Amino acid sequence: RPVAIGGGVLGVSARNATSPEILGIDTTEEVGTFFEGYGSRLLGGAGSVNLTALDGQTTARVADGARVNQGAPGAHPDQDVIVSAFDRADVLGLAGSLNALAALGLGAGIDAALIRKRTEASAGGEIDANRNVEVLATSEEDVTGLAASAGVLGVASMGGGVVVHVLDADTRAEIAGGADVLARNNVLVHAD
């Protein structure tokens, strides 16, 4: 979810702000479940596949040409400027199969997920703060998968489960080239 302030992006100029915060926040929860069962006297077979694909971008930035707190008379002495992008993805994938009462049973469960994320915080333009300027990008992922197969009451039963998760996460925090940043205390640029 892009959030931006600046002349080149939204045509906005922030002036006389006490402590501006430019935030980009995205949270995603994905639950995929697929189970299958089969019952027969002679031959049995069951399988399930659960596929999840997420592709997202979360951005917070002060654009080139923006002016934040320039010449703000009477600004609070504890004034900070915070540019923060936060993205969290929770993925739970379950796949399974059950064969019952078959003389010969086969089963399989497959859970697969592809998760691509980009989380970026960027500060450009002219930024002035009485205390701190913080540019923060945080990306969190909680990915859980379970795939199983079971055969009950059969003479011969075979089953298996496979879980494959691919995570491609890019998290960046930066002060853009050509930016003019003035903080009377600290400038923090952090990506996690």
Secondary structure, 3 states (H helix, E strand, C coil): CEEEECCCCCCCCCCCCCCCEEEEEEEEEEEEEEEEEEECCCEEEEEEEEEEEEEEEEEEEECCCCEECCCCCCCCCCCCEEEEEEEEEEEEEEEEEEEECCCEEEEEEEEEEEEEEEEEEEECCEEEECCCEEEEEEEEEEEEEEEEEEEECCCEEEEEEEEEEEEEEEEEEEECCCCEEEECCCEEEEEC
